[in-house]
């Protein structure tokens, strides 16, 4: 069970199967460092690892334990690219910067897999590609356009027929699909814990159960106050994402935390494992309110989708995922679902991740819109570049002013209304 979490979100497959992790101490006293990082998720730990490997002194502060948030709860999919297709990215940011953003995001799964290999992170990592199946003709046309768009950037994606999708996924419900060979998937909590071990081995100091209560910028740098300590640093990186709160309230108001929930079966019999995702590709379908799923190394089927702010409704949505899974994959038969959990992902108004300054010595990276496992790894490296002195213009992602979402206090009813609308449009095919 995820400690200190509401029961409907706590019964995580990843927590139940996590490798033993070191106990990181709480900070007690004063410490000086070159860079202080707030948040020991994938972004913060990737930044810490890249900085420590460059010989930069780093302190990481985590309010709970490494991987407690979305980094250790997500669907385990390393999906390439951004929510927007290449032509839209280039139209907004230009050929040079847009091209760098596409190379960064498209190569993000490869970066994560390289870290897994270099640091011998045991996290059930496989790289068979990522499938986007189409639920109707309109979505299939959109995938065909996406394939042409990426081909113009020199990346060849494979369009799949109805029969090919059925063979690769194990269900007849889709009209076709798209296979991106850059995709990978893994055990997200073990990956995050592995990043923490690698960062610590490289010299980063990680403190758990150490919330950052206050931040003060001075002429000399940044000071972070914790319950029993104080960190002084030249620069600070805020990597709190959906858990952003009082330390940087304007940052929290630039994001909409949305619950995502998952359920997982017991290990399936060999015959069933051979019929569902036999190549172990992960999949995320084309519905606006999508489902995403994969098979883990022990043969458990894992499926996820949108949750709700209410625990009671979240439990109903988890039950709905179990029903949808059995409808899509009758091969599951009576195999029990043993785990149900969830957490928050950070959404942005423009569906781009945000790299935003919070003062001259503080940088934040947030808002991965459901793609944080790969993008967080890549953005951690970008943050390390900034903290190492790379000018903003030389970074592979734009640094833009923080933009708070208007009427942020109304986010919960707005999200619920949007989900209802998206489900209706999915049903009507518009």
N, C-alpha and C positions, 0 to 999 in steps of 0.2 A: 504493500500500500504506500502511496505517496504520503509522507508525513505532513501533518498540519494542513490537510486539505479536506474540503467538504466531501462527504462519502460518495456522492454521485460522480465525482471526478477522480477519486483516489485509487480505484482498483486497476492500476496500470500494468499491462503486460511487461512493459520495459522495466519498471521498478522490480517486478517479481523475478525477472531474469537477468538483472544487472550483475555485472562482475563486482567483486568486493572493491571498495574504494577507500583510499586513504582518508583519515580524519584530519580535516584542515582546521587549525585552531582559530578561535576568535581573536581579533586584535585587542591587545591590552597594552596601552602605552603610546608613545609617540614614535613616528617613523618618517624618514625622508626617502624620496625616490625620484627618479626622473619623470615617470609616468604613473598615474594612478588610474585604474580602470574600475568603473562601477558596474557590476553585473558579471557573474561567472556562467553565462550561457555561451552558445557557440560563437557569437560575435566577440564578446569580451575575451574569451579564452584564445580564439584565433589571433586576435590583436596581441595578447600577452605573449603567445608563442612566437609570433613573428618578431616582436620587439626583443624578446629575450635572446633569440637566436642572433640578433644583430648586436648584442652586447649592451642593450639599453636596460637599465634597472626598472623593474615593474612591480607594482603592488596591485593585486586584484581584491576588491571588496565584494562579498556576496552576502545578501541579507539572510539567505537560507543555506543551501548547500549547492555546489556546482551541478547544473543541469536540473534544478528543481522546477524551473518554469517550462516554457514551451520547448526549449532545446532538448529536454529529456522526455517530452510527452508526445511529440508530433508523429506523423505517419511514417517517418523514416525514409521519405522519398527525397533523393537528391535530383531535383528537376532543373534543367538548364533554362537560361533565358529569363526575361522579365514578363510581366503580365501582358505588356504591349509587344506587338510584332516589330521586326526590325525597321520597316519603312516608317512606322509611327515614331520610333525612337529617334531616327535620323532626322525626320521632319522637325521634331521639336528641338533637338540638341545639336544638329549639324553633323556633317559627315565625320569630322575628326573625333569630337567628344562622343557622339553617338556610336561611332565604330568602336571606341574603347569600351564604352558601356556594354555593348553587345559581346565583345570578346571576353570581358570580365564575367558577365552573367552566364554566357554560353559555356565558358570554361570552368565555372564554379564547381560542378560535380567532379571534374577532373582534378581540381585543386584539393578538394576534400579527399578523394581517393589517393592522391599523392601523399597527403599527410598521414592517412591510414597506413600506407605502405612504409613510409620513412620512419614512422614512430611505432610500428608494430602494434597498432591499436586493434584489439580483438573486438570487432563489432559486427560480425556477420555481413561484411560488405561484399556486394556483387555489382557488376556493371553491365547488365544485359540490355540496357536501354529503357526508355520510358514511353508508354503507350497513351495516346489521347484518343479514346474511342468516341465516335460520333453517334448521338442518339437519334438524329434525323437528317434529312437531306440538306437542310440549311446549314447545320453545324458541320457536315461533311464538306460542303463548299468552302466554309471558313477555314477548315484544316487544309484543303487544297491550296488556298491562297497563302496560308502560312508557310507551306512547303515551298512555294515559289519565292516567297519573301526571303526565307533563309537561304535558298539556293543562290539568290543574288549576292549573298554574303559569303558564298563558298562553302556552305554547310548543307550536305545532302541528307534530307529526311526521307523516310520511306512511306509512301501512301499504301494503306492496307485495304484490301477488299473486305466485304462482309465475311466471306469464308475465312480469310486470313486472320481477321480479328477474332472470330469465333474459335479458331484453332489455337491462337496465342493466349487468349484470355479464358476461354472455357464457357462462354455464354453466347446465346443467339440474339441478344437484345439490341445489338448495335448494327448500324448500317455500313460501317467502315471505320477507318481510323488512321492515325499517324504514329509512326515509330521514330523516336528521336534517339539515335545511338549514343548520345552523350549522357543519357540518364543512368542513374545508379540508385541503389537503396541499401539501407543498413539498419542496425539497432541504434536509434538516436541517443539513448541515454549512455550506452557504452561508448559511443563515439565522443560524446561531450566529456565524459569522465576521462577518456583517453587523451583528449586535448588538454585537460587539466594536468594530468600526469606529465605529459610532454612539456607543457609550459613550466611546471615546477622543476622538472629535470634540467631545463635550460636556464633556470635561475630566477624565474618569476616567483614572488611570494603571494600565496593565496590564503585569504582569511575568510572563513565561513561564519555564519551566525553573526555577521558584522554589518548591519545596515548603515548606509551613509545618511546621516540625519541632517547634515547642513553642509553647504558648499560656499566657500568664500574665495573670491579672487583678489590677489594682492599684486603689488608691483613685481614681486619676485616669482609669483606663480599661483598655485591653487592650494587651498587647505580644505580637507574633508574631515568633518567631525563625525565620530562614531560613538556608540554608547560608552565605550571605555578607552577610546583612543583618538589620535589625531594623525592624519597623513598630510605631509607637505610635499608637493610635487611641482615640477615645471609645467606639466600639462596634464589634463584629465580627459578621459574618454568615457562618455555616458552610453552604456550598452544595456539599458534596462528594458527597452522595447515595450511589450504590452504591460509590463509591470511598472512602467514609469509612473511616478507619483509626486509626493511633496518635495523631493529634492529638486525637481525641475518641473514645476506645474505647467509652464507654457509648453514644454515638450509633451506632457501628458495630454494637453488640450489639442495637440496637432495630430493625435491618433485616435482611432476607435478600436478598443479591445473587443473582439468577437470570440465567443466560445466555439471551439471545434471539439467534437467528441468522436470516440472510436470504440469499437468492440472487437474482440478477438476470440476465435474458437480454441478448443483444445487441439493438440496435434492431430492432423488428419491421417487416415490410413493411406498407405502408399498409392493405392489405385486412385483415390480421390486427389491426392497431391499431383498425380500425373495428368489429371484432367483439368485442373484449375491453375492457370499461370504456370505451365510446366517449365517455361524458360526463366521464371522468376522476374520478369519485367514488372515494374510497378505501373499502375494505371490511375489516371484522373480523368473522369469523363467530361463531356462538353456541356453539360447542363449548367445554367447559371447558379443553381443550388446543387453543386456537384457532389458525387461520392468519389472517394479515392480509396484504393485498396492495393494490397500486396500480399505475398506469402513470405513468412519468415523462414529462417534456416531449419527450424524444427517442424515445419509443415503446418503452422498455424495460419489461418486466413484472418487478415486484419483489414477492417473496412472502417472508414471515417466519413464524417459529413458535418453539416452545420449544427451547432447546439443552440442554447438559449440562455438568457441571463437568469431565468428561474430554474431552480434545481428540479422541481416537479416536471416542468416541460422538458428539461434536458434528459431526464430519465425516460420520458415518453419517446424522445427522439432517438435515444440509444436503442429502445425496443423496436423502433421503426427501422433502424439500421439492420438489426437482426432479421426482421421480416424481409426487407429488401434483399439482403444477402441470400436468403433461402429462395426467394423468387428468381433472382438472377442466376443462382448456382444451385439448382436442385440436387446436384451431386453431394452437397453438404449433408443431406439427409437429416438425421437426428443428432449429429455431432453437437455437443453443447458449446455454448459461448461461455468462456470462463472469466473473461475480463471485460470491464467497461470503465472508461476513464475519459479525461478531457482536460482542456486548459484554454488559455486565451491566445489568440494570434492578433497582431497589430495591423490594422488596415489603415490606409491613407486615402485621402479624398481623390488623389490623381492616380492611385494604384502604382506609384513608383516608390521604391525605398527612398528615405530622406537622409541625406548627409548634411547636418545643419550645425552651425556654430552656436554655442551658448556663452559667448564671450570670446575674447581674443586668445584664451589659452584652453578652451574647452570645446570639444567636438562630440557630436552625437551621431549615431547611425541607428535608424529604426524603420519600422514599417515595411516588412517583407511580404505582406499580403498573402500569406500562406506558403511562401517559398523560402522560409528562413534557414532551413538546414544548409542548403548550398549557398544561397546569397549571403547568409550571415558569416559563413566561412570566408567568402571573398571580401565582404565589406570589412571584416576584421583585418585583413591584409591592407586594405585601403586606409583604415584608421592608423595602422602601424606606420604606413608611409607618411601620413600627415604628422604623427607624433615624432617621427624621425627627422622632420624638417623639410619634407617635399612640399613645394609651394602648391597652393590650391589648384592652380591652373595645370599642374602636372599630374594631378590625381586622375584615376580612371573612372571617377564618378563625380558629378557636379556637386559643389558645395553651394547650397541655396539657403536663403533666410528662412527661419522657422515660420511656418504659417499655421496659425491656430484655426481650427474648424469653427465656423460660425454656429452659434446655438449648440455648442458642444454638450451642454447639460441635457439636451433632448436626444442624445445619441441612441439610447436604448429603444424608445418607441420608433425612432426613425429606422433603425436596423431591422426591427421586427416588421415594419411596414414594407421595407425593401425586400425582405425575404418572401413575404406573401406575394408581392408583385412578381418577383423572379420565378417563383414556383408556378404562378399562373401563366407566365410567358413560356416557361418550359413546357407546360401541358398543352398550350395552344400552338407551340412551334413558331413563335414570333420573337 
